[in-house]
Amino acid sequence: AAGKGGYVPPALRGTQGADGKGGKGKGKGGGGFDGQEASLRVFNLSDDVREGDLQDLFGQCGRLQRVFLAKDMETKTSKGFAFITFYNREDAQRAIDKLNGHGYDNLIMKVEWAKPRA
């Protein structure tokens, strides 16, 4: 990063490891919006769906990083949508191809790429 000992942002620190191949980042910072890159938004979920159900279903397509099911604060039931984040984009695309339009719990799921936060 900085050659004269200047400020180096945390996301860029240690990017040149001893092997010259770059540091061990978790995909945050430095690469635009990496956290959003493999995130999907799932619509039209039933009130009864649970995070574990989504982990089982989407986990068939690849390694999951995060599952967030939007729930009503008072009733704790599903609001009908969720965000699923995969570790890589190929698995996320596989999930879209396989599960978009898939019947689940008497409803037809819609699965698409999540849009980055504004």
N, CA and C atoms as an extended XYZ file, in Angstrom:
354
Properties=species:S:1:pos:R:3:atomname:S:1:resname:S:1:resid:I:1 pbc="F F F"
N         0.832       -1.168        0.000 N   ALA     1
C         0.000        0.000        0.000 CA  ALA     1
C         0.880        1.236        0.000 C   ALA     1
N         1.027        1.924        1.124 N   ALA     2
C         1.815        3.163        1.158 CA  ALA     2
C         3.292        2.824        1.311 C   ALA     2
N         4.103        3.387        0.429 N   GLY     3
C         5.519        3.058        0.425 CA  GLY     3
C         6.344        3.855        1.426 C   GLY     3
N         5.823        4.985        1.898 N   LYS     4
C         6.610        5.848        2.773 CA  LYS     4
C         6.144        5.799        4.219 C   LYS     4
N         5.472        4.733        4.618 N   GLY     5
C         5.025        4.616        5.994 CA  GLY     5
C         3.823        5.471        6.299 C   GLY     5
N         3.063        5.859        5.276 N   GLY     6
C         1.867        6.675        5.473 CA  GLY     6
C         0.709        5.826        5.977 C   GLY     6
N        -0.429        6.458        6.114 N   TYR     7
C        -1.623        5.769        6.598 CA  TYR     7
C        -2.057        4.693        5.614 C   TYR     7
N        -2.366        3.527        6.139 N   VAL     8
C        -2.893        2.435        5.332 CA  VAL     8
C        -4.252        2.055        5.920 C   VAL     8
N        -5.330        2.147        5.143 N   PRO     9
C        -6.646        1.782        5.662 CA  PRO     9
C        -6.660        0.330        6.147 C   PRO     9
N        -7.456        0.023        7.177 N   PRO    10
C        -7.482       -1.340        7.721 CA  PRO    10
C        -7.764       -2.405        6.670 C   PRO    10
N        -8.606       -2.096        5.692 N   ALA    11
C        -8.951       -3.085        4.669 CA  ALA    11
C        -7.756       -3.445        3.795 C   ALA    11
N        -6.756       -2.558        3.734 N   LEU    12
C        -5.592       -2.803        2.882 CA  LEU    12
C        -4.367       -3.242        3.664 C   LEU    12
N        -4.448       -3.242        4.974 N   ARG    13
C        -3.300       -3.641        5.785 CA  ARG    13
C        -3.001       -5.116        5.598 C   ARG    13
N        -1.717       -5.415        5.475 N   GLY    14
C        -1.311       -6.816        5.360 CA  GLY    14
C        -1.684       -7.446        4.043 C   GLY    14
N        -1.932       -6.639        3.009 N   THR    15
C        -2.315       -7.231        1.734 CA  THR    15
C        -1.138       -7.873        1.020 C   THR    15
N         0.069       -7.533        1.402 N   GLN    16
C         1.238       -8.190        0.836 CA  GLN    16
C         1.849       -9.105        1.896 C   GLN    16
N         1.441      -10.351        1.897 N   GLY    17
C         1.959      -11.317        2.861 CA  GLY    17
C         3.383      -11.717        2.505 C   GLY    17
N         3.988      -12.525        3.353 N   ALA    18
C         5.362      -12.971        3.134 CA  ALA    18
C         5.495      -13.748        1.824 C   ALA    18
N         4.421      -14.425        1.435 N   ASP    19
C         4.471      -15.186        0.187 CA  ASP    19
C         4.152      -14.321       -1.029 C   ASP    19
N         3.837      -13.041       -0.802 N   GLY    20
C         3.545      -12.124       -1.898 CA  GLY    20
C         2.177      -12.312       -2.510 C   GLY    20
N         1.349      -13.160       -1.895 N   LYS    21
C         0.040      -13.458       -2.466 CA  LYS    21
C        -1.095      -12.672       -1.836 C   LYS    21
N        -0.806      -11.799       -0.942 N   GLY    22
C        -1.892      -11.031       -0.344 CA  GLY    22
C        -2.289      -11.593        0.998 C   GLY    22
N        -2.942      -10.765        1.776 N   GLY    23
C        -3.276      -11.114        3.153 CA  GLY    23
C        -4.540      -11.917        3.278 C   GLY    23
N        -4.887      -12.172        4.506 N   LYS    24
C        -6.059      -12.985        4.789 CA  LYS    24
C        -7.224      -12.085        5.162 C   LYS    24
N        -7.960      -11.623        4.182 N   GLY    25
C        -9.109      -10.788        4.459 CA  GLY    25
C       -10.357      -11.642        4.478 C   GLY    25
N       -11.431      -11.086        4.964 N   LYS    26
C       -12.696      -11.810        4.963 CA  LYS    26
C       -13.633      -11.248        3.912 C   LYS    26
N       -13.083      -10.544        2.944 N   GLY    27
C       -13.916      -10.024        1.875 CA  GLY    27
C       -14.545       -8.686        2.201 C   GLY    27
N       -14.242       -8.118        3.341 N   LYS    28
C       -14.811       -6.813        3.702 CA  LYS    28
C       -13.838       -5.725        3.291 C   LYS    28
N       -14.321       -4.683        2.686 N   GLY    29
C       -13.486       -3.542        2.330 CA  GLY    29
C       -12.490       -3.870        1.238 C   GLY    29
N       -11.988       -2.846        0.607 N   GLY    30
C       -10.962       -3.037       -0.407 CA  GLY    30
C       -11.505       -3.539       -1.730 C   GLY    30
N       -12.601       -4.254       -1.724 N   GLY    31
C       -13.125       -4.816       -2.954 CA  GLY    31
C       -14.518       -4.319       -3.271 C   GLY    31
N       -14.796       -3.084       -3.021 N   GLY    32
C       -16.123       -2.555       -3.298 CA  GLY    32
C       -17.106       -3.026       -2.249 C   GLY    32
N       -18.176       -3.711       -2.695 N   PHE    33
C       -19.177       -4.188       -1.739 CA  PHE    33
C       -19.207       -5.702       -1.758 C   PHE    33
N       -18.085       -6.314       -1.388 N   ASP    34
C       -17.969       -7.764       -1.420 CA  ASP    34
C       -19.054       -8.470       -0.615 C   ASP    34
N       -19.438       -7.909        0.519 N   GLY    35
C       -20.442       -8.537        1.357 CA  GLY    35
C       -21.771       -8.686        0.640 C   GLY    35
N       -22.063       -7.803       -0.306 N   GLN    36
C       -23.320       -7.849       -1.035 CA  GLN    36
C       -23.207       -8.695       -2.296 C   GLN    36
N       -21.997       -8.959       -2.716 N   GLU    37
C       -21.787       -9.551       -4.024 CA  GLU    37
C       -22.484      -10.891       -4.212 C   GLU    37
N       -22.519      -11.722       -3.170 N   ALA    38
C       -23.133      -13.040       -3.298 CA  ALA    38
C       -24.397      -13.122       -2.453 C   ALA    38
N       -25.085      -11.999       -2.284 N   SER    39
C       -26.308      -11.963       -1.475 CA  SER    39
C       -27.543      -12.033       -2.358 C   SER    39
N       -28.498      -12.823       -1.897 N   LEU    40
C       -29.753      -12.984       -2.607 CA  LEU    40
C       -30.894      -12.479       -1.749 C   LEU    40
N       -31.937      -12.001       -2.387 N   ARG    41
C       -33.151      -11.645       -1.681 CA  ARG    41
C       -34.210      -12.645       -2.104 C   ARG    41
N       -34.884      -13.200       -1.120 N   VAL    42
C       -35.904      -14.209       -1.367 CA  VAL    42
C       -37.254      -13.625       -0.950 C   VAL    42
N       -38.208      -13.626       -1.878 N   PHE    43
C       -39.546      -13.080       -1.633 CA  PHE    43
C       -40.565      -14.201       -1.558 C   PHE    43
N       -41.748      -13.843       -1.073 N   ASN    44
C       -42.914      -14.720       -1.091 CA  ASN    44
C       -42.718      -15.970       -0.232 C   ASN    44
N       -42.214      -15.757        0.973 N   LEU    45
C       -42.075      -16.855        1.927 CA  LEU    45
C       -43.290      -16.874        2.848 C   LEU    45
N       -43.633      -18.035        3.351 N   SER    46
C       -44.796      -18.132        4.233 CA  SER    46
C       -44.477      -17.605        5.632 C   SER    46
N       -45.507      -17.364        6.404 N   ASP    47
C       -45.338      -16.889        7.781 CA  ASP    47
C       -44.656      -17.935        8.654 C   ASP    47
N       -44.762      -19.188        8.280 N   ASP    48
C       -44.264      -20.285        9.117 CA  ASP    48
C       -42.796      -20.634        8.886 C   ASP    48
N       -42.180      -20.060        7.860 N   VAL    49
C       -40.808      -20.440        7.520 CA  VAL    49
C       -39.840      -20.011        8.629 C   VAL    49
N       -38.789      -20.807        8.830 N   ARG    50
C       -37.778      -20.513        9.845 CA  ARG    50
C       -36.408      -20.438        9.170 C   ARG    50
N       -35.457      -19.779        9.850 N   GLU    51
C       -34.109      -19.655        9.290 CA  GLU    51
C       -33.506      -21.018        8.997 C   GLU    51
N       -33.739      -21.977        9.873 N   GLY    52
C       -33.207      -23.328        9.671 CA  GLY    52
C       -33.726      -23.963        8.396 C   GLY    52
N       -35.002      -23.702        8.074 N   ASP    53
C       -35.584      -24.224        6.830 CA  ASP    53
C       -34.834      -23.665        5.626 C   ASP    53
N       -34.553      -22.361        5.683 N   LEU    54
C       -33.855      -21.703        4.571 CA  LEU    54
C       -32.408      -22.194        4.476 C   LEU    54
N       -31.775      -22.425        5.622 N   GLN    55
C       -30.402      -22.950        5.608 CA  GLN    55
C       -30.367      -24.316        4.939 C   GLN    55
N       -31.327      -25.165        5.269 N   ASP    56
C       -31.389      -26.498        4.657 CA  ASP    56
C       -31.629      -26.400        3.151 C   ASP    56
N       -32.557      -25.550        2.764 N   LEU    57
C       -32.927      -25.434        1.359 CA  LEU    57
C       -31.803      -24.826        0.515 C   LEU    57
N       -31.282      -23.671        0.951 N   PHE    58
C       -30.262      -22.984        0.165 CA  PHE    58
C       -28.877      -23.603        0.342 C   PHE    58
N       -28.671      -24.304        1.446 N   GLY    59
C       -27.386      -24.963        1.690 CA  GLY    59
C       -27.087      -26.056        0.669 C   GLY    59
N       -28.118      -26.541       -0.014 N   GLN    60
C       -27.917      -27.543       -1.062 CA  GLN    60
C       -27.162      -26.968       -2.256 C   GLN    60
N       -27.184      -25.650       -2.390 N   CYS    61
C       -26.580      -24.993       -3.551 CA  CYS    61
C       -25.133      -24.565       -3.298 C   CYS    61
N       -24.701      -24.573       -2.053 N   GLY    62
C       -23.329      -24.158       -1.743 CA  GLY    62
C       -23.210      -23.725       -0.291 C   GLY    62
N       -22.000      -23.288        0.063 N   ARG    63
C       -21.706      -22.915        1.443 CA  ARG    63
C       -22.311      -21.557        1.773 C   ARG    63
N       -23.130      -21.518        2.810 N   LEU    64
C       -23.807      -20.287        3.214 CA  LEU    64
C       -22.949      -19.490        4.182 C   LEU    64
N       -22.949      -18.184        3.994 N   GLN    65
C       -22.260      -17.292        4.912 CA  GLN    65
C       -23.239      -16.759        5.953 C   GLN    65
N       -24.459      -16.419        5.504 N   ARG    66
C       -25.428      -15.803        6.415 CA  ARG    66
C       -26.839      -16.010        5.888 C   ARG    66
N       -27.764      -16.232        6.811 N   VAL    67
C       -29.184      -16.300        6.474 CA  VAL    67
C       -29.893      -15.315        7.391 C   VAL    67
N       -30.613      -14.369        6.802 N   PHE    68
C       -31.382      -13.403        7.588 CA  PHE    68
C       -32.827      -13.466        7.158 C   PHE    68
N       -33.683      -13.873        8.079 N   LEU    69
C       -35.117      -13.927        7.823 CA  LEU    69
C       -35.762      -12.745        8.522 C   LEU    69
N       -36.425      -11.886        7.763 N   ALA    70
C       -37.097      -10.724        8.351 CA  ALA    70
C       -38.318      -11.205        9.125 C   ALA    70
N       -38.389      -10.782       10.405 N   LYS    71
C       -39.497      -11.217       11.265 CA  LYS    71
C       -40.198      -10.016       11.877 C   LYS    71
N       -41.485      -10.189       12.137 N   ASP    72
C       -42.265       -9.178       12.828 CA  ASP    72
C       -41.780       -9.099       14.274 C   ASP    72
N       -41.568       -7.900       14.777 N   MET    73
C       -41.012       -7.715       16.119 CA  MET    73
C       -41.923       -8.281       17.209 C   MET    73
N       -43.226       -8.167       17.030 N   GLU    74
C       -44.154       -8.606       18.079 CA  GLU    74
C       -44.507      -10.080       17.973 C   GLU    74
N       -44.875      -10.523       16.780 N   THR    75
C       -45.356      -11.897       16.633 CA  THR    75
C       -44.225      -12.893       16.359 C   THR    75
N       -43.062      -12.403       15.974 N   LYS    76
C       -41.898      -13.248       15.647 CA  LYS    76
C       -42.136      -14.152       14.449 C   LYS    76
N       -43.160      -13.854       13.645 N   THR    77
C       -43.397      -14.631       12.430 CA  THR    77
C       -42.696      -13.958       11.256 C   THR    77
N       -42.481      -14.715       10.216 N   SER    78
C       -41.796      -14.220        9.030 CA  SER    78
C       -42.573      -13.083        8.377 C   SER    78
N       -41.831      -12.104        7.847 N   LYS    79
C       -42.460      -11.018        7.086 CA  LYS    79
C       -42.580      -11.384        5.609 C   LYS    79
N       -42.098      -12.559        5.249 N   GLY    80
C       -42.266      -13.019        3.877 CA  GLY    80
C       -41.051      -12.827        2.986 C   GLY    80
N       -39.932      -12.331        3.550 N   PHE    81
C       -38.724      -12.223        2.732 CA  PHE    81
C       -37.491      -12.494        3.584 C   PHE    81
N       -36.407      -12.806        2.896 N   ALA    82
C       -35.154      -13.123        3.584 CA  ALA    82
C       -33.982      -12.736        2.704 C   ALA    82
N       -32.814      -12.610        3.319 N   PHE    83
C       -31.562      -12.407        2.596 CA  PHE    83
C       -30.674      -13.602        2.859 C   PHE    83
N       -30.121      -14.166        1.802 N   ILE    84
C       -29.229      -15.316        1.895 CA  ILE    84
C       -27.897      -14.900        1.295 C   ILE    84
N       -26.815      -15.070        2.030 N   THR    85
C       -25.488      -14.708        1.520 CA  THR    85
C       -24.633      -15.963        1.416 C   THR    85
N       -24.097      -16.177        0.235 N   PHE    86
C       -23.194      -17.294       -0.021 CA  PHE    86
C       -21.758      -16.798        0.032 C   PHE    86
N       -20.826      -17.727        0.196 N   TYR    87
C       -19.412      -17.365        0.183 CA  TYR    87
C       -18.919      -17.049       -1.218 C   TYR    87
N       -19.559      -17.602       -2.246 N   ASN    88
C       -19.135      -17.231       -3.597 CA  ASN    88
C       -20.332      -17.070       -4.525 C   ASN    88
N       -20.096      -16.316       -5.563 N   ARG    89
C       -21.142      -15.913       -6.493 CA  ARG    89
C       -21.691      -17.080       -7.312 C   ARG    89
N       -20.849      -18.052       -7.596 N   GLU    90
C       -21.294      -19.195       -8.402 CA  GLU    90
C       -22.376      -19.989       -7.667 C   GLU    90
N       -22.184      -20.186       -6.355 N   ASP    91
C       -23.192      -20.902       -5.572 CA  ASP    91
C       -24.491      -20.110       -5.518 C   ASP    91
N       -24.376      -18.791       -5.393 N   ALA    92
C       -25.561      -17.938       -5.346 CA  ALA    92
C       -26.319      -18.024       -6.669 C   ALA    92
N       -25.594      -17.998       -7.785 N   GLN    93
C       -26.243      -18.096       -9.096 CA  GLN    93
C       -26.932      -19.451       -9.237 C   GLN    93
N       -26.291      -20.500       -8.724 N   ARG    94
C       -26.884      -21.838       -8.763 CA  ARG    94
C       -28.208      -21.840       -7.978 C   ARG    94
N       -28.234      -21.146       -6.838 N   ALA    95
C       -29.448      -21.075       -6.032 CA  ALA    95
C       -30.563      -20.340       -6.783 C   ALA    95
N       -30.200      -19.259       -7.471 N   ILE    96
C       -31.203      -18.538       -8.267 CA  ILE    96
C       -31.769      -19.462       -9.345 C   ILE    96
N       -30.875      -20.126      -10.070 N   ASP    97
C       -31.303      -21.003      -11.162 CA  ASP    97
C       -32.199      -22.140      -10.660 C   ASP    97
N       -31.851      -22.680       -9.506 N   LYS    98
C       -32.567      -23.849       -8.990 CA  LYS    98
C       -33.852      -23.480       -8.243 C   LYS    98
N       -33.827      -22.383       -7.483 N   LEU    99
C       -34.918      -22.125       -6.545 CA  LEU    99
C       -35.871      -20.985       -6.939 C   LEU    99
N       -35.498      -20.148       -7.906 N   ASN   100
C       -36.426      -19.097       -8.338 CA  ASN   100
C       -37.611      -19.762       -9.023 C   ASN   100
N       -38.818      -19.480       -8.527 N   GLY   101
C       -40.013      -20.116       -9.067 CA  GLY   101
C       -40.314      -21.457       -8.436 C   GLY   101
N       -39.514      -21.852       -7.452 N   HIS   102
C       -39.678      -23.133       -6.754 CA  HIS   102
C       -40.852      -23.045       -5.784 C   HIS   102
N       -41.697      -24.050       -5.785 N   GLY   103
C       -42.806      -24.096       -4.837 CA  GLY   103
C       -42.281      -24.495       -3.465 C   GLY   103
N       -42.597      -23.698       -2.464 N   TYR   104
C       -42.154      -24.007       -1.110 CA  TYR   104
C       -43.235      -23.590       -0.129 C   TYR   104
N       -43.722      -24.533        0.656 N   ASP   105
C       -44.739      -24.265        1.666 CA  ASP   105
C       -45.975      -23.600        1.044 C   ASP   105
N       -46.439      -24.164       -0.072 N   ASN   106
C       -47.642      -23.705       -0.788 CA  ASN   106
C       -47.506      -22.333       -1.439 C   ASN   106
N       -46.293      -21.788       -1.515 N   LEU   107
C       -46.069      -20.514       -2.197 CA  LEU   107
C       -44.947      -20.685       -3.219 C   LEU   107
N       -44.928      -19.812       -4.209 N   ILE   108
C       -43.878      -19.835       -5.225 CA  ILE   108
C       -42.831      -18.786       -4.847 C   ILE   108
N       -41.620      -19.251       -4.522 N   MET   109
C       -40.549      -18.334       -4.111 CA  MET   109
C       -40.015      -17.552       -5.299 C   MET   109
N       -39.618      -16.317       -5.022 N   LYS   110
C       -38.907      -15.510       -6.009 CA  LYS   110
C       -37.518      -15.251       -5.420 C   LYS   110
N       -36.480      -15.607       -6.172 N   VAL   111
C       -35.107      -15.448       -5.702 CA  VAL   111
C       -34.353      -14.588       -6.706 C   VAL   111
N       -33.723      -13.510       -6.223 N   GLU   112
C       -32.976      -12.620       -7.112 CA  GLU   112
C       -31.778      -12.045       -6.370 C   GLU   112
N       -30.886      -11.410       -7.103 N   TRP   113
C       -29.727      -10.753       -6.480 CA  TRP   113
C       -30.202       -9.622       -5.594 C   TRP   113
N       -29.625       -9.522       -4.409 N   ALA   114
C       -29.945       -8.405       -3.514 CA  ALA   114
C       -29.284       -7.157       -4.038 C   ALA   114
N       -29.970       -6.047       -3.894 N   LYS   115
C       -29.388       -4.769       -4.316 CA  LYS   115
C       -28.608       -4.188       -3.155 C   LYS   115
N       -27.443       -3.576       -3.410 N   PRO   116
C       -26.659       -2.986       -2.327 CA  PRO   116
C       -27.440       -1.877       -1.630 C   PRO   116
N       -27.148       -1.697       -0.353 N   ARG   117
C       -27.792       -0.630        0.404 CA  ARG   117
C       -27.377        0.716       -0.166 C   ARG   117
N       -28.312        1.657       -0.146 N   ALA   118
C       -28.006        2.998       -0.675 CA  ALA   118
C       -27.253        3.812        0.345 C   ALA   118
